[in-house]
Amino acid sequence: MVARNKNLEILKKYQKEVLETLGKDFWTDMSEVMSSSHPPADIYETDEKVVVVLELPGLKGTSDVQLAVDNNTLLVKGRVDRDYQQTYNLLQDERPTGTFERKIILPVTVDPSGTKAAYKHGLLEITLHKSSFRTERQIKVQFVE
């Protein structure tokens, strides 16, 4: 029991030092940076397809996002800009803006010729059909009103 208490004291000491060194907002700040450059994704599959859903609020049109598929790799990249001028003192900056890129290794090889992508309500849904062929293709995103 004494050794366990000693280890707990050492852990608390290091935790305090890390907090003092990095600052109390370090992990909050890091999550904001990571989320803007690396959009979160859900991936699911059926017998015939793999579906990737990325959270990308703020896209305005097809020039804001590019998709590419090569074998079992999906690359999603683009840019989200602010809708307003930043000519004032910004008090809080949490919304993801700027460039982003996400490379996703898919669980299977897909056929890019049947790939579809649609954007609605801040979510980009990419449907890829499973295949045993190796091919590469650019995919156009359709914006849904």
C-alpha positions as CSV (number, residue, x, y, z in Angstrom):
1,M,0.0,0.0,0.0
2,V,2.9,2.3,0.7
3,A,4.4,1.8,-2.7
4,R,1.0,2.5,-4.4
5,N,0.7,5.8,-2.5
6,K,4.2,6.7,-3.4
7,N,3.5,6.0,-7.1
8,L,0.3,8.1,-6.9
9,E,2.3,11.0,-5.4
10,I,4.9,10.8,-8.2
11,L,2.1,10.7,-10.8
12,K,0.4,13.7,-9.3
13,K,3.7,15.6,-9.2
14,Y,4.3,14.9,-12.9
15,Q,0.8,15.8,-13.8
16,K,1.2,19.2,-12.0
17,E,4.5,19.8,-13.8
18,V,3.0,19.0,-17.2
19,L,0.0,21.3,-16.5
20,E,2.3,24.1,-15.4
21,T,4.6,23.7,-18.4
22,L,2.0,23.3,-21.1
23,G,-0.8,25.5,-19.6
24,K,-4.3,24.6,-18.5
25,D,-5.7,25.1,-22.1
26,F,-3.1,23.0,-23.9
27,W,-5.3,20.0,-24.7
28,T,-8.3,22.2,-25.6
29,D,-6.1,24.2,-27.9
30,M,-4.6,21.1,-29.5
31,S,-8.0,19.6,-30.1
32,E,-9.0,22.7,-32.0
33,V,-5.9,22.5,-34.2
34,M,-6.3,18.8,-34.9
35,S,-10.0,19.0,-35.7
36,S,-9.5,21.8,-38.3
37,S,-6.7,20.1,-40.1
38,H,-7.9,16.5,-39.7
39,P,-11.7,16.3,-40.0
40,P,-13.4,13.5,-38.0
41,A,-14.8,10.6,-39.9
42,D,-17.2,7.6,-39.5
43,I,-16.6,4.6,-41.7
44,Y,-19.0,1.7,-42.2
45,E,-19.4,-1.1,-44.7
46,T,-22.0,-3.4,-46.2
47,D,-21.5,-6.4,-48.4
48,E,-21.2,-4.2,-51.5
49,K,-19.8,-0.9,-50.4
50,V,-17.8,1.2,-47.9
51,V,-19.2,4.5,-46.8
52,V,-17.1,7.3,-45.3
53,V,-18.8,10.3,-43.6
54,L,-16.7,13.3,-42.8
55,E,-17.7,16.2,-40.6
56,L,-16.8,19.3,-42.7
57,P,-19.0,22.3,-41.8
58,G,-18.6,25.5,-43.9
59,L,-17.9,24.1,-47.4
60,K,-19.5,26.3,-50.1
61,G,-19.0,24.5,-53.4
62,T,-17.0,21.9,-55.3
63,S,-13.9,24.1,-55.4
64,D,-13.6,23.8,-51.6
65,V,-13.0,20.0,-51.5
66,Q,-11.1,17.5,-53.6
67,L,-11.4,13.7,-53.4
68,A,-9.1,11.0,-54.9
69,V,-9.2,7.2,-54.6
70,D,-6.2,5.0,-55.2
71,N,-6.7,1.2,-54.5
72,N,-7.8,1.2,-50.9
73,T,-6.8,4.8,-50.0
74,L,-9.2,7.8,-50.0
75,L,-7.7,11.3,-49.9
76,V,-10.0,14.2,-48.9
77,K,-8.5,17.7,-48.9
78,G,-9.7,21.3,-49.2
79,R,-10.3,24.6,-47.5
80,V,-13.0,26.1,-45.3
81,D,-13.0,29.9,-45.1
82,R,-14.8,32.3,-42.7
83,D,-18.0,33.9,-44.0
84,Y,-17.1,37.3,-42.4
85,Q,-14.3,39.7,-42.4
86,Q,-11.9,39.5,-39.5
87,T,-11.4,43.2,-39.0
88,Y,-12.1,43.2,-35.2
89,N,-10.8,41.6,-32.1
90,L,-11.7,37.9,-32.3
91,L,-12.6,36.8,-28.7
92,Q,-13.0,33.1,-29.4
93,D,-11.8,31.0,-32.3
94,E,-13.2,27.5,-32.2
95,R,-14.8,27.0,-35.6
96,P,-12.5,24.9,-37.9
97,T,-11.2,27.0,-40.8
98,G,-8.3,26.9,-43.2
99,T,-7.0,23.9,-45.1
100,F,-7.7,20.3,-44.2
101,E,-6.5,17.0,-45.4
102,R,-7.5,13.5,-44.4
103,K,-6.0,10.3,-45.8
104,I,-8.1,7.2,-45.0
105,I,-6.9,3.7,-45.6
106,L,-10.0,1.7,-46.4
107,P,-10.5,-1.9,-45.2
108,V,-10.8,-3.2,-48.8
109,T,-9.9,-2.2,-52.4
110,V,-12.7,-0.2,-54.0
111,D,-13.8,0.5,-57.6
112,P,-13.5,4.3,-57.9
113,S,-15.7,4.4,-61.1
114,G,-18.9,4.0,-59.1
115,T,-17.9,6.3,-56.3
116,K,-20.4,9.0,-55.3
117,A,-20.0,11.9,-52.9
118,A,-22.7,14.2,-51.5
119,Y,-22.5,17.1,-49.1
120,K,-25.4,18.1,-46.9
121,H,-25.7,19.8,-43.5
122,G,-22.0,19.9,-43.0
123,L,-21.4,16.2,-43.7
124,L,-19.6,14.8,-46.7
125,E,-20.8,11.3,-47.4
126,I,-18.6,9.2,-49.8
127,T,-19.9,5.9,-51.1
128,L,-17.3,3.5,-52.5
129,H,-18.1,0.2,-54.1
130,K,-15.9,-2.8,-53.2
131,S,-13.7,-4.3,-55.9
132,S,-10.7,-6.4,-56.5
133,F,-9.3,-4.1,-59.2
134,R,-6.6,-1.5,-58.6
135,T,-7.6,1.9,-60.2
136,E,-7.4,5.6,-59.5
137,R,-10.0,8.3,-60.1
138,Q,-10.9,11.9,-59.0
139,I,-14.5,12.2,-57.6
140,K,-16.8,15.2,-58.0
141,V,-18.7,16.3,-54.9
142,Q,-22.4,17.1,-55.4
143,F,-23.7,19.9,-53.1
144,V,-27.3,19.2,-51.9
145,E,-29.5,22.2,-50.9
